[in-house]
């Protein structure tokens, strides 16, 4: 599959020799080549259109909850736009390896990047405080002349941070400070996603969604069984509603250990195996019902855990916190252009979320979406075809020219 992509990227390079207008497409294709770590001709293109990274500096970003970790990636030859990049649910925050790679790819494309970690997401919790942290971090970045010469920044939220970033950007304090928004594998309605994670039901009209004119690739919308990682996060979020108060802490400790092992499984399998085994032994020390719930987590028994959680999840649909957690329930939409990028086979946040969110935003704000077969959940990690690569490069061109 690399062959057609080399032909595609090579054609872009030849076109760019005589047509200056083609350069944005070349730069977008180079970014895609870097992000997907493609060899051969795509790698040569990526190197040709790469800006060297200058200083990488850790920052303490002030928020209403205190300082949170941040990191600035600066192209050596300057930039006109900084992108605030927010990771999803992951213990490593700004040190998560895929986030670091994306930040570097963006910086090599000539953009300043500020990565900011919301502490609750590092603890595997999706809370209104995350939306507040995003709002405060964007306002702080836009107030820094060195980061935002025109007092505006771009925002990219990964996974659940995608939807939360859209909510934050609709708030009065930063509505006019955001140049563009990209939700990368994000959600439109958190209650709907939680229902899916517990039931496998996406709660939307899939047939209708496949005919969306706002989302390129919407014909690829499919429903897949939910990932065990996602339902474990739901249990952690709702632990206080399913076990007695004295069991919440011990159960949460076990779920956090399982989620840690799941994260380690991508980078350190021996350590992950040890941690999974430790959590199995730990489950037997818990009292009921926490013991059974933890066994289901360890066994990745999504069906049993989902059945237990579904009534609790559905009762949360009208919770007062939902407007701070769901773009489709937020008091006001953003005013900046919104871009929605999603893996067509995502089984953490289903791809139909991007289609339904695009429909909701239509007429309120400029919006464009793309479902891509190159992406799983917020990561470009599948073999490319010429068509998919072109679609992704075209999409990124529109994002990065803002």
C-alpha positions as CSV (number, residue, x, y, z in Angstrom):
1,X,0.0,0.0,0.0
2,X,3.0,2.3,0.4
3,X,3.5,2.3,-3.4
4,X,0.3,4.3,-4.3
5,X,1.1,6.7,-1.4
6,X,4.6,7.4,-2.8
7,X,3.0,8.1,-6.2
8,X,0.5,10.5,-4.6
9,X,3.1,12.4,-2.6
10,X,5.6,12.4,-5.5
11,X,2.9,14.0,-7.6
12,X,2.2,16.6,-5.0
13,X,5.9,17.5,-5.0
14,X,6.1,17.8,-8.8
15,X,3.0,20.0,-8.9
16,X,4.5,22.2,-6.2
17,X,7.5,23.0,-8.3
18,X,5.5,25.0,-10.7
19,X,2.4,26.0,-8.7
20,X,2.9,27.8,-5.4
21,X,-0.7,27.3,-4.5
22,X,0.0,23.6,-4.2
23,X,2.4,24.1,-1.3
24,X,-0.3,23.9,1.5
25,X,-1.2,20.4,0.2
26,X,2.5,19.4,0.1
27,X,2.9,20.6,3.7
28,X,-0.2,18.7,4.8
29,X,1.0,15.6,3.0
30,X,4.4,16.0,4.7
31,X,2.7,16.2,8.1
32,X,0.7,13.1,7.4
33,X,3.9,11.3,6.3
34,X,5.6,12.3,9.6
35,X,2.5,11.4,11.7
36,X,2.2,7.9,10.1
37,X,6.0,7.4,10.1
38,X,6.0,6.4,6.4
39,X,9.3,5.3,4.8
40,X,10.8,6.0,1.4
41,X,9.5,8.9,-0.7
42,X,7.0,10.1,1.9
43,X,9.8,10.2,4.5
44,X,11.9,12.3,2.0
45,X,8.9,14.7,1.6
46,X,8.5,15.0,5.3
47,X,12.2,15.8,5.8
48,X,12.1,18.4,3.0
49,X,9.1,20.2,4.5
50,X,10.3,19.9,8.1
51,X,11.2,22.8,10.3
52,X,13.8,22.1,13.0
53,X,12.6,22.2,16.5
54,X,14.2,24.8,18.7
55,X,13.7,25.0,22.5
56,X,11.4,22.6,24.3
57,X,10.5,24.1,27.6
58,X,8.4,22.8,30.5
59,X,5.9,25.4,31.9
60,X,3.6,25.7,34.8
61,X,0.3,26.8,33.4
62,X,-2.0,28.7,35.9
63,X,-5.6,27.6,36.3
64,X,-8.3,28.1,38.8
65,X,-7.3,24.8,40.4
66,X,-3.6,25.8,40.7
67,X,-0.7,25.2,38.3
68,X,-0.8,22.3,35.8
69,X,2.1,20.8,33.8
70,X,2.7,22.3,30.3
71,X,5.3,22.0,27.7
72,X,6.2,24.3,24.8
73,X,7.6,23.1,21.5
74,X,9.0,25.9,19.4
75,X,10.2,25.7,15.8
76,X,13.7,27.1,15.5
77,X,12.8,29.6,12.9
78,X,9.7,31.1,14.5
79,X,6.0,30.6,14.0
80,X,2.8,32.6,13.6
81,X,0.4,30.3,15.4
82,X,0.6,28.2,18.6
83,X,-1.6,25.2,19.0
84,X,-2.8,24.2,22.5
85,X,-2.7,20.4,22.5
86,X,-4.6,18.5,25.2
87,X,-4.2,14.8,25.8
88,X,-7.1,12.4,26.6
89,X,-7.5,10.0,29.5
90,X,-4.0,8.8,30.2
91,X,-1.8,8.8,33.3
92,X,1.2,10.1,31.5
93,X,-0.3,13.4,30.5
94,X,2.1,15.6,28.5
95,X,4.7,12.7,28.6
96,X,2.4,10.2,26.9
97,X,4.6,9.0,24.0
98,X,1.9,9.4,21.2
99,X,1.1,12.9,22.4
100,X,4.8,13.8,22.4
101,X,5.2,12.5,18.9
102,X,2.1,14.5,17.7
103,X,3.5,17.7,19.3
104,X,6.8,17.2,17.6
105,X,5.1,16.5,14.3
106,X,3.2,19.8,14.6
107,X,6.3,21.7,15.6
108,X,8.2,20.3,12.6
109,X,5.3,21.6,10.5
110,X,6.1,25.1,11.7
111,X,3.7,25.6,14.5
112,X,4.3,26.4,18.1
113,X,2.8,23.8,20.4
114,X,1.7,24.0,24.1
115,X,0.8,20.7,25.6
116,X,-1.3,20.9,28.7
117,X,-2.3,18.0,31.0
118,X,-5.6,18.1,33.0
119,X,-4.9,16.4,36.3
120,X,-8.3,14.6,36.4
121,X,-7.7,13.0,33.1
122,X,-4.4,11.7,34.4
123,X,-6.4,10.1,37.1
124,X,-8.7,8.6,34.5
125,X,-11.7,10.8,35.5
126,X,-13.8,12.9,33.1
127,X,-15.0,15.9,35.1
128,X,-16.2,19.5,34.6
129,X,-12.8,20.5,36.1
130,X,-11.1,19.3,32.9
131,X,-13.2,21.7,30.8
132,X,-12.2,24.5,33.2
133,X,-8.5,23.6,32.9
134,X,-8.7,23.7,29.1
135,X,-10.5,27.1,29.2
136,X,-7.9,28.5,31.6
137,X,-4.9,27.1,29.6
138,X,-6.2,28.5,26.3
139,X,-6.8,31.9,27.9
140,X,-3.3,31.9,29.4
141,X,-1.6,30.9,26.1
142,X,-3.6,33.5,24.2
143,X,-2.4,36.2,26.6
144,X,1.3,35.4,26.0
145,X,2.6,37.6,23.1
146,X,5.5,35.1,22.6
147,X,3.0,32.3,22.0
148,X,0.1,34.2,20.4
149,X,1.2,37.3,18.4
150,X,-2.4,37.9,17.4
151,X,-3.8,36.9,20.8
152,X,-5.4,33.7,19.4
153,X,-4.4,30.1,19.4
154,X,-5.5,26.9,17.8
155,X,-6.8,24.0,20.0
156,X,-6.5,20.3,19.4
157,X,-8.2,18.0,21.9
158,X,-7.4,14.3,21.8
159,X,-10.1,11.6,22.6
160,X,-12.4,12.9,25.4
161,X,-10.5,16.2,25.5
162,X,-11.8,16.8,21.9
163,X,-15.4,17.3,23.0
164,X,-14.4,19.0,26.2
165,X,-12.3,21.5,24.2
166,X,-15.3,22.4,22.1
167,X,-17.3,23.1,25.3
168,X,-14.5,25.2,26.7
169,X,-14.1,27.2,23.4
170,X,-17.8,28.2,23.6
171,X,-17.2,30.1,26.9
172,X,-17.1,33.9,26.8
173,X,-13.6,34.2,28.2
174,X,-12.0,32.5,25.2
175,X,-14.6,32.5,22.4
176,X,-12.7,35.2,20.5
177,X,-9.2,33.8,21.4
178,X,-9.5,30.5,19.5
179,X,-8.4,30.5,15.8
180,X,-9.6,26.9,15.2
181,X,-10.6,23.7,17.0
182,X,-9.8,20.1,16.2
183,X,-11.5,17.3,18.0
184,X,-9.4,14.2,17.4
185,X,-11.5,11.1,18.2
186,X,-13.8,13.1,20.4
187,X,-17.4,13.0,21.5
188,X,-20.6,15.0,21.1
189,X,-22.6,13.7,24.0
190,X,-20.8,12.1,26.9
191,X,-23.9,10.3,28.2
192,X,-24.4,8.8,24.7
193,X,-20.8,7.5,24.7
194,X,-21.1,6.1,28.2
195,X,-24.3,4.3,27.1
196,X,-22.4,2.8,24.1
197,X,-19.5,1.7,26.3
198,X,-22.0,-0.2,28.5
199,X,-24.3,-1.6,25.8
200,X,-22.7,-1.4,22.4
201,X,-25.6,0.7,21.3
202,X,-24.5,4.0,19.6
203,X,-27.9,5.6,20.2
204,X,-28.0,7.2,16.7
205,X,-29.3,6.6,13.3
206,X,-26.4,4.9,11.6
207,X,-28.1,4.7,8.2
208,X,-28.8,8.4,8.2
209,X,-25.3,9.2,9.4
210,X,-23.8,7.4,6.5
211,X,-25.2,10.0,4.2
212,X,-23.8,13.0,6.0
213,X,-22.5,15.8,3.7
214,X,-20.5,17.4,6.5
215,X,-18.3,14.4,7.2
216,X,-16.1,13.0,4.5
217,X,-16.0,9.2,4.8
218,X,-19.2,9.0,6.7
219,X,-20.2,6.0,4.6
220,X,-17.6,4.1,6.7
221,X,-19.7,4.6,9.9
222,X,-19.8,1.2,11.6
223,X,-20.7,-0.1,15.1
224,X,-18.1,-2.2,16.9
225,X,-18.2,-3.9,20.3
226,X,-16.9,-1.4,22.9
227,X,-13.4,-1.5,24.3
228,X,-12.9,-2.8,27.8
229,X,-10.7,0.2,28.7
230,X,-13.6,2.6,28.1
231,X,-16.1,0.7,30.3
232,X,-13.4,0.5,33.1
233,X,-13.1,4.3,33.0
234,X,-16.9,4.5,33.3
235,X,-16.8,2.3,36.3
236,X,-14.1,4.4,37.9
237,X,-16.1,7.6,37.2
238,X,-19.3,6.1,38.7
239,X,-17.8,3.9,41.5
240,X,-19.5,6.0,44.2
241,X,-22.9,5.1,42.7
242,X,-22.4,1.3,42.5
243,X,-20.6,0.3,45.7
244,X,-20.9,1.4,49.4
245,X,-18.9,4.5,50.4
246,X,-16.2,2.5,52.2
247,X,-15.5,0.4,49.1
248,X,-15.1,3.4,46.6
249,X,-11.4,4.0,47.5
250,X,-10.3,0.3,47.3
251,X,-12.2,-0.3,44.1
252,X,-10.8,2.8,42.5
253,X,-7.3,1.7,43.4
254,X,-7.9,-1.6,41.6
255,X,-9.4,0.0,38.5
256,X,-6.5,2.5,38.3
257,X,-4.0,-0.4,38.5
258,X,-5.8,-2.2,35.6
259,X,-5.8,1.0,33.5
260,X,-2.1,1.5,34.3
261,X,-1.4,-2.0,33.1
262,X,-3.4,-1.4,29.9
263,X,-1.4,1.7,29.2
264,X,1.9,-0.2,29.9
265,X,0.8,-3.0,27.5
266,X,1.7,-0.7,24.6
267,X,5.2,0.1,25.7
268,X,6.4,-2.4,28.4
269,X,4.6,-5.8,28.1
270,X,6.6,-7.5,30.9
271,X,5.7,-4.8,33.4
272,X,2.1,-4.8,32.1
273,X,1.8,-8.6,32.6
274,X,3.1,-8.2,36.2
275,X,0.6,-5.4,36.9
276,X,-2.3,-7.3,35.5
277,X,-1.4,-10.3,37.7
278,X,-1.1,-8.0,40.7
279,X,-4.6,-6.6,40.1
280,X,-6.1,-10.1,39.8
281,X,-4.7,-10.9,43.2
282,X,-5.8,-7.5,44.6
283,X,-9.4,-8.2,43.5
284,X,-9.6,-11.1,45.9
285,X,-8.9,-8.8,48.9
286,X,-12.0,-6.7,48.2
287,X,-15.4,-7.0,49.8
288,X,-18.5,-7.6,47.7
289,X,-19.8,-6.1,45.5
290,X,-16.4,-4.5,44.7
291,X,-14.8,-7.9,44.4
292,X,-17.1,-9.0,41.6
293,X,-16.9,-5.7,39.8
294,X,-13.0,-5.8,39.9
295,X,-13.1,-9.4,38.6
296,X,-15.2,-8.3,35.6
297,X,-12.6,-5.5,35.0
298,X,-9.7,-8.0,35.1
299,X,-11.5,-10.5,32.9
300,X,-12.4,-7.7,30.4
301,X,-16.0,-8.8,30.7
302,X,-17.6,-5.8,29.1
303,X,-21.0,-7.4,28.8
304,X,-21.4,-8.2,32.5
305,X,-19.9,-4.9,33.6
306,X,-22.0,-3.0,31.1
307,X,-25.2,-4.6,32.3
308,X,-24.4,-3.5,35.8
309,X,-23.5,0.0,34.9
310,X,-26.1,0.8,32.2
311,X,-29.0,1.8,34.5
312,X,-26.6,4.1,36.4
313,X,-25.2,5.6,33.2
314,X,-28.7,6.2,31.8
315,X,-29.8,7.9,35.0
316,X,-26.8,10.3,34.5
317,X,-28.0,11.5,31.2
318,X,-29.6,14.6,32.7
319,X,-27.1,15.2,35.4
320,X,-26.3,18.9,35.9
321,X,-22.6,18.3,35.0
322,X,-23.4,17.2,31.5
323,X,-23.5,20.7,29.8
324,X,-19.9,21.1,30.9
325,X,-19.0,17.7,29.5
326,X,-20.8,17.5,26.2
327,X,-20.6,19.9,23.2
328,X,-24.2,19.1,22.2
329,X,-25.4,20.2,25.7
330,X,-23.1,23.2,26.2
331,X,-24.7,26.6,26.7
332,X,-23.0,28.1,23.7
333,X,-21.0,26.8,20.7
334,X,-17.6,28.2,19.8
335,X,-17.3,30.8,17.0
336,X,-14.1,29.4,15.5
337,X,-14.1,26.8,12.7
338,X,-14.4,23.3,14.1
339,X,-12.7,20.3,12.6
340,X,-13.7,16.7,13.6
341,X,-11.3,13.9,12.9
342,X,-12.2,10.3,13.8
343,X,-11.1,6.7,13.2
344,X,-13.9,4.9,11.3
345,X,-13.5,1.8,13.5
346,X,-13.1,3.5,16.8
347,X,-14.4,1.3,19.7
348,X,-13.7,3.7,22.6
349,X,-15.6,6.7,21.2
350,X,-17.6,5.5,18.2
351,X,-17.2,7.3,14.9
352,X,-20.9,8.2,14.7
353,X,-20.2,10.8,17.5
354,X,-18.3,12.9,14.9
355,X,-21.2,12.7,12.5
356,X,-23.9,13.5,15.1
357,X,-21.8,16.4,16.4
358,X,-21.2,17.8,13.0
359,X,-25.0,17.7,12.4
360,X,-25.5,19.5,15.7
361,X,-23.0,22.2,14.9
362,X,-24.2,22.8,11.3
363,X,-25.5,26.4,11.0
364,X,-24.0,27.4,14.3
365,X,-20.3,27.4,13.3
366,X,-18.2,26.4,10.3
367,X,-17.6,22.6,10.6
368,X,-15.9,19.9,8.7
369,X,-15.4,16.3,9.6
370,X,-13.4,13.3,8.3
371,X,-13.7,9.6,9.2
372,X,-10.4,7.9,8.3
373,X,-9.5,4.2,8.0
374,X,-5.9,5.2,8.8
375,X,-6.9,6.0,12.4
376,X,-7.9,3.7,15.3
377,X,-8.6,5.8,18.4
378,X,-6.9,9.1,18.1
379,X,-3.8,7.6,16.5
380,X,-2.6,7.4,12.8
381,X,-1.4,3.8,12.9
382,X,-2.8,1.9,10.0
383,X,-1.3,1.1,6.5
384,X,-2.3,3.9,4.1
385,X,-4.0,3.8,0.7
386,X,-3.7,6.6,-1.8
387,X,-7.4,7.6,-1.3
388,X,-7.2,7.7,2.5
389,X,-3.9,9.5,2.5
390,X,-5.3,12.2,0.1
391,X,-8.3,12.6,2.3
392,X,-6.3,13.0,5.4
393,X,-3.8,15.4,3.7
394,X,-6.6,17.5,2.4
395,X,-8.3,17.7,5.8
396,X,-5.0,18.7,7.5
397,X,-4.4,21.4,4.9
398,X,-7.7,23.0,5.9
399,X,-6.9,22.7,9.6
400,X,-3.3,24.0,9.5
401,X,-4.0,27.0,7.3
402,X,-6.1,28.7,10.0
